Amino acid sequence: MREVLYEKFYLSPEVRSRLEKGKNMIKELFNFYLKNPEKVPAKYRDGEVLEVAIKDYIAGMTDKFLGSEVERNLGVK
């Protein structure tokens, strides 16, 4: 079963492509927030190092919210 899952799912080109897209979205949004820290909600920024605040904010996002933030802030769909 494990071999089949890896071959047909985990390592499939479609899944790998979506994973790469997600990673890129996270990196781009992280860099955007570094340059625009005022876009990170204050409750995440208060008393935190900016990079930690951004990491925590992004980590709490759902996939759907991540996509909407990337689209809203970076104009990328």
Z-matrix of the N, CA and C atoms (Angstrom, degrees):
N
C 1 1.443
C 2 1.529 1 110.58
N 3 1.327 2 116.11 1 -42.43
C 4 1.459 3 120.41 2 -179.34
C 5 1.531 4 111.51 3 -59.21
N 6 1.326 5 116.66 4 -46.14
C 7 1.464 6 121.06 5 179.49
C 8 1.521 7 111.57 6 -59.64
N 9 1.306 8 115.73 7 -43.72
C 10 1.461 9 120.68 8 -179.63
C 11 1.523 10 110.21 9 -63.14
N 12 1.337 11 117.72 10 -44.71
C 13 1.466 12 120.54 11 179.08
C 14 1.525 13 111.52 12 -60.89
N 15 1.316 14 116.76 13 -44.91
C 16 1.460 15 119.09 14 178.95
C 17 1.523 16 111.42 15 -63.76
N 18 1.300 17 116.78 16 -45.72
C 19 1.467 18 120.70 17 -177.15
C 20 1.523 19 112.49 18 -68.53
N 21 1.316 20 116.58 19 -45.88
C 22 1.462 21 120.77 20 -173.22
C 23 1.525 22 114.28 21 -90.43
N 24 1.350 23 116.90 22 -20.15
C 25 1.456 24 117.81 23 -175.79
C 26 1.527 25 112.08 24 -123.40
N 27 1.323 26 117.79 25 -69.64
C 28 1.459 27 121.53 26 -171.84
C 29 1.529 28 112.90 27 -57.15
N 30 1.303 29 117.47 28 -38.50
C 31 1.461 30 120.89 29 -176.72
C 32 1.522 31 113.40 30 -103.20
N 33 1.317 32 116.78 31 10.09
C 34 1.460 33 119.18 32 179.90
C 35 1.528 34 109.93 33 -67.80
N 36 1.316 35 117.65 34 147.22
C 37 1.467 36 121.03 35 -179.39
C 38 1.529 37 113.24 36 -57.43
N 39 1.316 38 117.41 37 -37.29
C 40 1.464 39 120.56 38 -179.38
C 41 1.530 40 111.33 39 -65.34
N 42 1.319 41 116.25 40 -46.26
C 43 1.470 42 120.26 41 -179.66
C 44 1.521 43 110.02 42 -66.12
N 45 1.314 44 118.05 43 -43.80
C 46 1.465 45 121.47 44 179.86
C 47 1.526 46 110.69 45 -62.83
N 48 1.312 47 117.12 46 -38.44
C 49 1.464 48 121.16 47 178.40
C 50 1.528 49 111.24 48 -63.77
N 51 1.318 50 115.60 49 -43.47
C 52 1.480 51 119.86 50 179.31
C 53 1.527 52 111.22 51 -66.47
N 54 1.329 53 116.85 52 -37.18
C 55 1.468 54 120.38 53 177.23
C 56 1.530 55 110.67 54 -63.32
N 57 1.318 56 116.69 55 -44.14
C 58 1.468 57 121.01 56 178.63
C 59 1.522 58 111.17 57 -63.00
N 60 1.320 59 115.99 58 -42.44
C 61 1.459 60 119.93 59 178.30
C 62 1.524 61 110.52 60 -60.73
N 63 1.329 62 116.72 61 -44.11
C 64 1.458 63 121.18 62 178.64
C 65 1.522 64 112.14 63 -62.21
N 66 1.333 65 116.69 64 -44.13
C 67 1.468 66 120.63 65 177.96
C 68 1.519 67 111.12 66 -59.79
N 69 1.326 68 115.67 67 -44.01
C 70 1.469 69 119.77 68 -179.79
C 71 1.523 70 111.52 69 -64.71
N 72 1.329 71 116.60 70 -39.32
C 73 1.460 72 119.93 71 178.17
C 74 1.522 73 110.72 72 -61.65
N 75 1.323 74 116.57 73 -42.87
C 76 1.466 75 121.05 74 179.92
C 77 1.524 76 110.21 75 -63.96
N 78 1.323 77 117.67 76 -46.05
C 79 1.468 78 121.28 77 -179.97
C 80 1.525 79 111.15 78 -61.63
N 81 1.326 80 116.84 79 -44.98
C 82 1.466 81 120.55 80 -179.03
C 83 1.529 82 111.17 81 -64.78
N 84 1.320 83 116.84 82 -42.20
C 85 1.455 84 120.21 83 179.83
C 86 1.534 85 110.59 84 -67.88
N 87 1.321 86 117.52 85 -39.97
C 88 1.460 87 121.42 86 176.96
C 89 1.531 88 109.79 87 -58.25
N 90 1.319 89 117.25 88 -48.21
C 91 1.468 90 121.34 89 179.74
C 92 1.527 91 111.60 90 -64.33
N 93 1.324 92 116.90 91 -37.33
C 94 1.467 93 120.32 92 176.49
C 95 1.523 94 110.10 93 -60.92
N 96 1.325 95 116.95 94 -46.48
C 97 1.462 96 120.32 95 -179.41
C 98 1.529 97 111.98 96 -66.42
N 99 1.331 98 117.66 97 -33.05
C 100 1.465 99 119.74 98 175.51
C 101 1.525 100 111.05 99 -60.56
N 102 1.322 101 115.84 100 -39.68
C 103 1.467 102 120.93 101 -179.49
C 104 1.526 103 112.40 102 -81.95
N 105 1.329 104 117.03 103 -18.75
C 106 1.462 105 122.93 104 -177.09
C 107 1.526 106 110.03 105 -133.72
N 108 1.324 107 117.98 106 64.48
C 109 1.466 108 120.10 107 -174.20
C 110 1.526 109 114.25 108 -61.72
N 111 1.315 110 116.95 109 -22.07
C 112 1.469 111 119.40 110 178.48
C 113 1.523 112 112.14 111 -66.51
N 114 1.327 113 117.36 112 -16.27
C 115 1.468 114 121.82 113 178.42
C 116 1.530 115 112.61 114 -79.93
N 117 1.330 116 116.48 115 -13.84
C 118 1.464 117 121.11 116 176.20
C 119 1.525 118 107.00 117 -84.32
N 120 1.327 119 118.61 118 127.60
C 121 1.465 120 119.92 119 -179.48
C 122 1.528 121 112.13 120 -52.26
N 123 1.323 122 115.57 121 141.22
C 124 1.470 123 122.34 122 -176.00
C 125 1.524 124 112.11 123 -56.50
N 126 1.326 125 117.51 124 -35.16
C 127 1.474 126 119.10 125 -177.51
C 128 1.525 127 111.88 126 -62.93
N 129 1.328 128 118.18 127 -22.72
C 130 1.464 129 121.54 128 176.37
C 131 1.525 130 111.17 129 -87.00
N 132 1.324 131 116.89 130 -31.08
C 133 1.465 132 121.65 131 -176.22
C 134 1.511 133 113.28 132 -80.96
N 135 1.303 134 117.85 133 -30.19
C 136 1.465 135 121.53 134 -173.60
C 137 1.523 136 111.94 135 -58.89
N 138 1.335 137 115.36 136 114.04
C 139 1.455 138 121.52 137 175.27
C 140 1.509 139 115.62 138 74.88
N 141 1.303 140 118.46 139 9.29
C 142 1.463 141 121.20 140 -178.57
C 143 1.525 142 110.67 141 -114.99
N 144 1.302 143 115.59 142 152.55
C 145 1.461 144 121.49 143 168.54
C 146 1.526 145 105.81 144 -64.56
N 147 1.325 146 117.18 145 138.19
C 148 1.469 147 120.85 146 -174.04
C 149 1.520 148 112.61 147 -53.54
N 150 1.322 149 117.79 148 -45.85
C 151 1.467 150 120.39 149 -178.39
C 152 1.532 151 111.37 150 -61.46
N 153 1.308 152 117.10 151 -37.25
C 154 1.471 153 121.10 152 178.72
C 155 1.528 154 109.69 153 -69.46
N 156 1.320 155 116.55 154 -41.84
C 157 1.464 156 120.85 155 178.51
C 158 1.526 157 110.87 156 -60.69
N 159 1.318 158 116.38 157 -44.22
C 160 1.472 159 120.76 158 179.87
C 161 1.518 160 110.12 159 -64.78
N 162 1.323 161 116.64 160 -44.80
C 163 1.465 162 121.17 161 179.05
C 164 1.520 163 110.82 162 -58.18
N 165 1.327 164 116.45 163 -46.07
C 166 1.461 165 120.25 164 -179.62
C 167 1.530 166 111.75 165 -64.82
N 168 1.316 167 116.26 166 -39.98
C 169 1.465 168 120.40 167 179.62
C 170 1.525 169 110.78 168 -63.94
N 171 1.323 170 116.42 169 -48.58
C 172 1.465 171 120.16 170 -179.28
C 173 1.533 172 110.79 171 -66.07
N 174 1.329 173 117.00 172 -38.69
C 175 1.472 174 120.65 173 -178.64
C 176 1.525 175 111.89 174 -61.21
N 177 1.320 176 117.04 175 -28.20
C 178 1.465 177 120.32 176 -179.77
C 179 1.514 178 114.41 177 -86.18
N 180 1.327 179 117.26 178 -1.02
C 181 1.468 180 120.82 179 -177.83
C 182 1.522 181 111.39 180 -80.95
N 183 1.324 182 115.34 181 144.07
C 184 1.460 183 120.36 182 168.71
C 185 1.527 184 107.11 183 -79.44
N 186 1.314 185 116.99 184 165.65
C 187 1.463 186 120.61 185 177.29
C 188 1.527 187 110.88 186 -58.59
N 189 1.311 188 115.57 187 -42.25
C 190 1.465 189 120.41 188 -178.34
C 191 1.533 190 110.97 189 -64.28
N 192 1.335 191 116.97 190 -43.91
C 193 1.458 192 120.27 191 179.76
C 194 1.520 193 110.40 192 -67.70
N 195 1.325 194 118.08 193 -39.09
C 196 1.464 195 121.20 194 175.63
C 197 1.521 196 110.00 195 -56.25
N 198 1.318 197 116.74 196 -47.82
C 199 1.462 198 120.54 197 179.54
C 200 1.513 199 112.33 198 -61.06
N 201 1.322 200 117.17 199 -41.32
C 202 1.465 201 119.48 200 -179.57
C 203 1.525 202 111.07 201 -69.18
N 204 1.339 203 117.82 202 -35.35
C 205 1.467 204 120.79 203 177.32
C 206 1.528 205 111.45 204 -67.92
N 207 1.316 206 116.67 205 -40.47
C 208 1.465 207 120.55 206 177.35
C 209 1.519 208 109.22 207 -63.21
N 210 1.316 209 116.97 208 -45.15
C 211 1.460 210 120.47 209 -179.93
C 212 1.526 211 111.02 210 -64.24
N 213 1.323 212 117.06 211 -45.35
C 214 1.466 213 121.64 212 -177.11
C 215 1.528 214 112.04 213 -66.81
N 216 1.317 215 117.08 214 -43.32
C 217 1.459 216 121.16 215 -174.27
C 218 1.527 217 114.64 216 -90.69
N 219 1.322 218 116.51 217 -30.25
C 220 1.458 219 119.91 218 -175.65
C 221 1.530 220 113.00 219 -112.94
N 222 1.323 221 116.10 220 -9.75
C 223 1.457 222 119.62 221 -179.83
C 224 1.508 223 114.11 222 70.30
N 225 1.342 224 116.55 223 21.40
C 226 1.457 225 122.12 224 -178.28
C 227 1.518 226 108.52 225 -109.40
N 228 1.318 227 116.63 226 135.59
C 229 1.472 228 121.17 227 177.08
C 230 1.500 229 110.42 228 -100.06
